[in-house]
Amino acid sequence: MSLENIAISAKKASYTLASLDEKTKNKALEAIAKALEANKEVIFEANQKDIEQGQKLLIEGKISEAILGRLKLDEPKLRDVIQGFYDVIKLPDPVNKSLSETELDKGLTLKKISCPIGVIGVIFESRPDVIPQIVALAIKSANAVILKGGSEALHTNEALIDVIKTTLESLETFPLGAINLIKTREDVKELLSMEKYVDLIIPRGGNALVKFIKENTKIPVLGHANGICHIYIEESADLKMATDICIDAKTQYPSACNAVETILINKEVKDSFIESLLESMQNAEITIKGDEKIQTLGTNIEPATEDDWKTEYSAKIVSIKIVNDIIEAIDHINEYGSGHTDCIITKDKFQAKIFMDLVDSAGVYHNASTRFADGFRYGLGAEVGISTNKTHARGPVGLEGLTIYKYKMFGNGQIVATYTGDKAKKFTHKKLV
């Protein structure tokens, strides 16, 4: 099937999806969860092919350790994926919710109702577990999707899509063409030109991928280019808390977009505190790049350059800088950050408020690891990605981020002429909801 026919089929499916009730959608989600469990050995076998191929690409220098790490889909990861379907089932249906209701006049009512976006193209790199996560959210939010994963995960992606599509085709009430996989770079270029059929593009990957997509499509794009996250340690911070948070935010999953890349430390923080922090981080096998002061307080500290402040390492590397005060910290974050997730560690609630009000990011935390920036951890069931846009969705994009709204008016023969002219009837504009 040509890509244009795939897009046309997806568009048609999106109209049917919008009319499905919650029970039908939940039935589809449960069926997929059971099918993934029943076919897990086939999925693992396909994933092993990708891992073996990835190891060769790593040796050839064509992919990084971070990308190879993202490729793996093992029993624990698949178990989390399957549980994600059941978590999404428990979430309230985001479609056909009344967001507001206004009486314009007696017998003339305007309702603002949530509805699906339509057809969403999701282009992502490496992680094959992205496919079931997106599928779960797309079904629940009644959107059709066209997926394009990285070629390094092709075998796993195909195995997952085969299970999902076979399952959905066995359900009489579910439309064909709702879930689709494309495979080549040429397909991506063609997809980006299909504004007639595709309503939204969501890229999940590095800066180069996001930049390319934004520059080559007229379709709205929802996503983030970089994940340059910061932690600011204020002078009243608790040493153990700061150490635990910094190490978790860097090592729990170094290649994640919500891992910390730069740590800023107030100049009033004691040298002994900083020395202890540096030692603990190095014991956790973190490579540290620091400014001149940081280099004097630790051993084997690499000098930080201007480029380090705007680098997403995606590895166990962190840059550290001393700042004069909270305003300098905020200015640094707003200049070099990516608007993703940033944290302040402090006992001072007033300082925390200043930081959280002035840092211009999708997620701003007080005394918590940046790694919490995740749709599952936010209780969204899962996420299709994290958005640093200032549009209808920001931060982890879950069910609500995959819906928009339409206005529905209910009348009884009213015409606009009645409300114009010298004897115009007045609107009541009475808020009902």
N, C-alpha and C positions, 0 to 999 in steps of 0.2 A: 504494500500500500504506500502511495506517495505521501510525503509529509503534508501536502495540502489536503489530501483526503483524510489524513489523521486529524488535522486541525478542524476540518468541517465536521467530522464525526464527533469530535470533542465538544464543539459548539452545540450541536444538536443534543448531545447527552446532557449538557449543562442545563438546558431548558427542562428536561425531565427530572434531573436531580433536584432542581429548585422546588419541585412539587412533592418530593418524597416526604413521608412523615417520619418522625423520630424512630418509631418502632422498626421500620424498614431499614433505615440506616444502621441502627444498632445491630440488627440481625446480620447485615453484611459485615460489620466490624467483627462480630463474634465468629462468624464463619471463617474469616481470614486468619484470625488468631489461632483457631484450631488447625487450619490447614498449614500454617507455618510450623506449628509443633509437629504435625504428622509428616512433614517433608523436610525436617531439619537436617537429616543426613545428606540429602541431595544439595541443600544450601551450603552446608559445611564443605562438601566435596568441591563445589564450584568455587567457594572462597579460597580453598587451599590452592587451586590453580592460580588464582590472582596473587596470593601470597608468594608462591614460587616465582611467578613472573616478576613480581615487585622486587624480590630480592636480587634478581638479575639486573633490573633497571637501577637499583640502588648501587650495585657494584659499578655499573656503567656511568654513574653520576647523573642519571636522567630523572631520578626522584630523590627526595630527602628521607631521612629517618622518620621525620614527622608524618610524611605521607604514607610511608610503609606501615607505621603504627596505626593510622586511621583505617587502613584496609581491613584489618582483622575483624571478623565476625565470628565469635566463639559462643559457647553455650551460655555464659553469663550475659553477654551482650544480647543474644537472641531472646533470652528469658526476659530481659528488660524491655525489648521491643514488643514481645507478646503481651507483657503486662501493660504496656502503653496503650494497646487496643482496648483492654478492659477499663483502663483509667479514662479513656476518651468516652467510652460507653456511659460511664457514670456522670459525665459532664452534661449540663443542661443544653438542649438544642439551641444553637445561636441564631437559627433562622426563623423568620416569621414572628419575631418578638416585637411587641409594641414599644417603641422607644419614646414616643410622645403622642398626645392626642389633643387636638384643639377644635373647639366648636367655633367655626367662622360665623355662623348664624344658626338660628333654629332650623334643624333639618339638614345642615351642611357641615359635615365633619371631616377634618383632615387628620390622617394618621401617618406617622413616620414609622416604617416597618423595616426591620433588618432583613437583608436578603444576601444570597451568595454574590461573589464578585463575577463568577462565570467560568472562564477558562484561564488557568494559571500555568505558566511555564516556569519550571524550577530547574536551574542549571547548577550543578554542584560538583565538587571534586572529592575523590577518594572514598569517603565513608559510605559504604553500601547500606548501613542501617538507617540512612536518611530516607531511603525509599519507603519502607513501611511506616515511618513516622509521618511523612508527608501524606501518604495514602490515607492513614487513619484520620488526620485532620481534614483532608479534602472531602472524604465521604461524609463526615459529621457536619461539615459546613456546606455541603452540597455543591462543591466546586469540581469541575473536571480538571485533570492535570495532564501536562505533557512534561515528562521527566527526561533529563539528560545528565547522566553521571560521567565520572572520569573514566577514560578507556582502561585505566589500570584496575578498575573494579568491574569490568564488563561481564565476566562470568557470573559473579555474585548478583549483579544487578539483573541479569537475564533470568537467573533462577528465581529470584524473589518476584519479579514481575510475572513470570509464568505461573507461579503458585497463586498470586493475587488475581490475575485475570481469569484463570481457570475457575477459581472459586466464585468470582462475581458472575461469570457466564452461566453458572449453575443456578443462579437465583433469578427466577422469572421476572421479578419486579425491578431488577436493577438494569439501567440502560447500558448497552454496549458502547464502547468508545470513551468511557469516563476516565480510564486510567491508561496512560500510554508511555512508551519508552522509545526515545530516539537515541542514535548511537554515534554519529560522526560530527566532526566540526562543521562540515558543510551543512548538516541538518540544523545546527545552531544558528548559522548565518541566515538560513532560510526562515527559521522560526522567528527570528528577530524582525523579519520584514512582514510578519503576518498580523498586523494590527487590526485587520478586519475580523480575525477569529480569536486572537489572544488578548485578554484584558489586562494581564499583569505578568511581569517577569520578576522572579525572585532568584538572584544569584547567591550561591553559597560557596565561597572560595576566597582566594587571595585578591590583592589589590588589582593585579593585572587583569584577572577575569572580570571583576566588577567594572573596571574602567572600560574594558573593551565592550561590554554589554551596553553600558550607558551611552557610549559614543556611537553605537551602531543600531539603535532602535528608536522608533517613535512610541513604542509601548511603554507605559509607566513602569519604573523599576523600583522595587522595594528591597533594601538590603544594606549591607555595610561593606566598605572596602577593607578597612583594617581593624584589628582589635588591639589597639594600644591602650591598655588599661593601667591605671596608676593607684598606688597606695601612698597617702600622706600621713606620716607619723608626727603627731603634734606633741608638744613638750610634756603634756600631762599623761601621755599614753602609758599603759601598763606593759612592761617589758615582755612578759610571757605571752600576753595576748598579741602584741605586735609581732613577735617572733612566730607564733603559731599561725597567724593569719598570712603573713608574708610567705612562709614556707608552703602552706596549703595552696595559696593563690599561684605559686610558681611551679610546684612539683606535682600537684594532684593530677593534672593532665596538661603538661607544658605546651602541647600543640594546639590547645583550645583557644578560641578567639577571646575568651574571658579570663585567660591567665594574665597575671600581672607582668608588665614589661619594665616599668619604671617605678622606683620607690623614692619618694621625696621625704626628707627628714628636716624638721625644724632645727635651726642652729643652736637653740637652747637645750636640746636633748643632750644629756651627759655623754661624754666620750666613752665612758665605760659601758653604757647602754649600747652604743653603736658598735663597739668592739665585740660585745657579746652577740649582737644580732648578726654581724658579719661572719663570725666564727660558726654560729649555728647554721647559717645558710650554706657555708662552704662544706660543713659536715653533711649537709643534705645534697652535696654534689652540684651545687649551683655555682656557675661561673659569674663573677661579679665584675662589672665595669663601673668605675666610680670617678667622681670629680677629684680635684686635688686633695681636698680634706679627707674624703673617704679613703684615698690611697695611703694617707699617712696613718690611718687607724686600723688597717688590716694588712695582711700579707697576700701576695699573689693577686693583687687587685689590678685589673687591666684599666688603662686610662679610658674614660668615656669621651667620645667625640660628639660633635653637633649632630651627626647622623644617628647616634645611638638613641637620642631623645625621641626620634621619630621612626624607630625600628620596631617591628613586631618580630621577635626572635622565634617564636613557636618552638622553643627549646629551653633547656634549663640554664638560661642566661638572663641576667637582670641588670639594669643600669640604676645607679643610686646617686642622688644629688642632695647636697645641703642647701636649704633655702632660708631666707631671712625671717619670713613670717607666712601666715596663712594666705595672704593676698598674692605673694609671689608664687606660692604653690598652686593656687587657683589659676593664675595667669599662665603658668607653665602648662598646666593640664589643658586649658582652653586653647593654647597655641599648638601644642604638640600632640594632644590626644586625638582620638578618633570619634569621640562622642559615644563610646560604647558603655563602659562601666568603670567607675572610679570610687575610691574608698578613703575615708578619714578614720584614723585610729586615735581616739582621745577620750578622756573622762569629762571633758568640758562640753556640756550640751550647747552652750552659746557658740563655741567655735564650730561644733558640728553643724549647727543650723546655718552659719555663714557659708560653710563649705557646700552643704547640700543645696542651698539656694542659688549659689553663684556658679557652681560647676555645671557646664552646659552639656550634660551627657544623658543618655537614655536611662541609665541606672546610676544612682548615687547612694553609696552605702556608708553607714556608721558602724564601725567595729564588726565587720563581717567580710569574709573572703569574697573577692570578685567572682569566684567560680560559681556563686549562687545564681549568676545571670543565665538562666536556662528555663525554657518553657516548662519542662517536667517539674523542676524544683519550685517554679512559681505556681504550680497547680493548674497549668494550662493543658495538661495531658501530654503534650509534646510541643514541638515548635517546627515551623517550616524554615525558620532562620531568625536572625536578630537584625532589627532595623535601627539604623541611626538616623533615618529620615525624620523630618518633621511634617509628616503627613497624617493619614488616618490611623497608622499603626507605628508604634515606637517600642524599642526593646524587644524581648522575645515575642515572636509573632505566633500566637496560638489561634484558637477558634475565632475569637472576636476580630482578630486582625485579618481574617479571611472573609469577613463579611463587610458589606457596605449597607446602604439603605435606599429605600424608595418611598415616595409619598403616595398614599392612597386616599383618594377623596370620595366621600359618600354623600350624594345629594338627592334631591327630589325635584329635578327639573329647573334648578336655579340657573340664571344667566347673568353675565357680568354687567350688562346694561342696567340691571336693577340697582347696582351699586355705584353708578356714575351719574353725573349731571346734577342739576339744581335740586332735584328731589331724591337724591341718592339715598338708598337704605344703608344704614351703618352696620358694619361688621361688629359682632360681639367679641370675637377673639378671646373666648373663654377657655382657659387651660383645663382640660379634663384629666390628663395624666402628665 
